[in-house]
Amino acid sequence: MFQDVLQYAKDGPKRPVNLSLNGDLLKAGKELGLNLSGIAEAAIAKAVKEALGRRWLEANAAAIQAYNQRVEEGGVFSDGLRTF
């Protein structure tokens, strides 16, 4: 539903950061040859996208509720046109 909410340059500049991670998990990931930076970046992008989606739903909750009530009370414009 919110695939296009998060817009950022996928090839943007990389920045070094300090993270605190579980040492055993980090060791296992390295031993398996996993791209830990890529995995972390993908997980952060997913978390940001989900947070933006929640924020959008919260900001638009009143409008969504009003629309749903209007549809419940009066139907949708195509109610008389549908053949299914």
Secondary structure in CASP SS format (residue, H / E / C, confidence):
PFRMAT SS
TARGET T0000
AUTHOR 0000-0000-0000
METHOD secondary structure of the structure
MODEL  1
M C 1.00
F C 1.00
Q C 1.00
D C 1.00
V C 1.00
L C 1.00
Q C 1.00
Y C 1.00
A C 1.00
K C 1.00
D C 1.00
G C 1.00
P C 1.00
K C 1.00
R C 1.00
P C 1.00
V C 1.00
N C 1.00
L C 1.00
S C 1.00
L C 1.00
N C 1.00
G H 1.00
D H 1.00
L H 1.00
L H 1.00
K H 1.00
A H 1.00
G H 1.00
K H 1.00
E H 1.00
L C 1.00
G C 1.00
L C 1.00
N C 1.00
L H 1.00
S H 1.00
G H 1.00
I H 1.00
A H 1.00
E H 1.00
A H 1.00
A H 1.00
I H 1.00
A H 1.00
K H 1.00
A H 1.00
V H 1.00
K H 1.00
E H 1.00
A H 1.00
L H 1.00
G H 1.00
R H 1.00
R H 1.00
W H 1.00
L H 1.00
E H 1.00
A H 1.00
N C 1.00
A H 1.00
A H 1.00
A H 1.00
I H 1.00
Q H 1.00
A H 1.00
Y H 1.00
N H 1.00
Q H 1.00
R H 1.00
V H 1.00
E H 1.00
E H 1.00
G H 1.00
G C 1.00
V C 1.00
F C 1.00
S C 1.00
D C 1.00
G C 1.00
L C 1.00
R C 1.00
T C 1.00
F C 1.00
END
